[in-house]
Amino acid sequence: MSKQPDIKLITTDDGSHSLYVSRLNETYHSFHGAVQESVHVFIKSGLQYKTQQATQPSCSIFEVGLGTGLNALLTAEYAHDHQLKINFTSIEAYPLKAELTDHLNYCNYLKAPEAPEWFSKIHQSKWNIDEPIHNHFLLKKIDKKLEEFSLPEAAFDIIYFDAFAPSKQEELWSYDILNKIVQAMKPDAVFVTYCAKGQLKRDLKNLGLTVNSLPGPPGKKEMVQAVKQ
Ligand SMILES: C[S@@+](CC[C@H](N)C(=O)[O-])C[C@H]1O[C@@H](n2cnc3c(N)ncnc32)[C@H](O)[C@@H]1O
């Protein structure tokens, strides 16, 4: 297994780990707290917002950037705690090696004793097929670039848009990519991201979404939540 020498494990302000990519001078999460950010942006403003609107037995989520698997793990915990069936599809162009993911301390932040087992399964499961992580959480990891992947139409209730920042990876925030994502959303589906750039908000509005600028996680003024009509 080849190493990923340009990626280094770091500790963020809430004690949880993240990764620093020297090639991009970019981190996978906020310096102010990786777990704190993921919980605020993706779990509370996306998953909890959507699933507490109306009782639903299941929910389908598409994530851009599996990365460390932190969002997948927190979502697996939510599915377990709320006995909610979640189908989680996550695309990742540059899968991380086990030598990095094995050292991530995210399981310390979960109450469930099964967390380490779920986290290992998230990283060890096969690519491009549905794999059960537990009774309520089905994971499909896709090892492709988002630009090259055809998304199914009107398939997802929630989008976790967790690409690197537009200043580092502009191509993933283009109007065409956002359009592809919006087409994959069901009516009333919710799109969430940590990014709050004006161009993103204008593009999502032009694509017909209702855009809400919400308070961001600690250290960040705003984040975007956008709802499809
Ligand atoms: C901000 S990090 C995401 C973090 C991840 N959600 C987590 O919690 O660790 C962005 C992720 O997008 C992935 N990525 C970069 N370019 C991509 C592309 N063209 N298509 C799909 N994924 C991509 C990166 O490898 C990285 O894992």
The ligand as a MOL file (V3000), in Angstrom:
LIG
                    3D

  0  0  0     0  0            999 V3000
M  V30 BEGIN CTAB
M  V30 COUNTS 27 29 0 0 0
M  V30 BEGIN ATOM
M  V30 1 C -13.2010 18.5900 2.8700 0
M  V30 2 S -12.6840 16.9520 2.5070 0 CHG=1
M  V30 3 C -14.0330 16.0000 3.0550 0
M  V30 4 C -14.1540 15.4470 4.1920 0
M  V30 5 C -15.0390 14.3110 4.5830 0
M  V30 6 N -16.4410 14.5390 4.3980 0
M  V30 7 C -14.6420 14.0340 5.9890 0
M  V30 8 O -15.4590 14.2000 6.8970 0
M  V30 9 O -13.4830 13.6810 6.1760 0 CHG=-1
M  V30 10 C -13.0250 16.8300 0.7480 0
M  V30 11 C -12.9830 15.4370 0.1890 0
M  V30 12 O -13.3380 15.4660 -1.2060 0
M  V30 13 C -12.5020 14.5580 -1.9070 0
M  V30 14 N -12.4320 14.9600 -3.3220 0
M  V30 15 C -11.5700 15.8230 -3.8880 0
M  V30 16 N -11.8290 15.9600 -5.1970 0
M  V30 17 C -12.8810 15.1630 -5.4720 0
M  V30 18 C -13.6130 14.8910 -6.6590 0
M  V30 19 N -13.2850 15.4610 -7.8070 0
M  V30 20 N -14.6450 14.0180 -6.6020 0
M  V30 21 C -14.9630 13.4140 -5.4070 0
M  V30 22 N -14.2910 13.6550 -4.2530 0
M  V30 23 C -13.2840 14.5140 -4.2740 0
M  V30 24 C -11.1770 14.7070 -1.1860 0
M  V30 25 O -10.3050 13.6370 -1.4390 0
M  V30 26 C -11.6210 14.8020 0.2710 0
M  V30 27 O -11.7460 13.5310 0.8410 0
M  V30 END ATOM
M  V30 BEGIN BOND
M  V30 1 1 1 2
M  V30 2 1 2 3
M  V30 3 1 2 10
M  V30 4 1 3 4
M  V30 5 1 4 5
M  V30 6 1 5 6
M  V30 7 1 5 7
M  V30 8 2 7 8
M  V30 9 1 7 9
M  V30 10 1 10 11
M  V30 11 1 11 12
M  V30 12 1 11 26
M  V30 13 1 12 13
M  V30 14 1 13 14
M  V30 15 1 13 24
M  V30 16 1 14 15
M  V30 17 1 14 23
M  V30 18 2 15 16
M  V30 19 1 16 17
M  V30 20 1 17 18
M  V30 21 2 17 23
M  V30 22 1 18 19
M  V30 23 2 18 20
M  V30 24 1 20 21
M  V30 25 2 21 22
M  V30 26 1 22 23
M  V30 27 1 24 25
M  V30 28 1 24 26
M  V30 29 1 26 27
M  V30 END BOND
M  V30 END CTAB
M  END
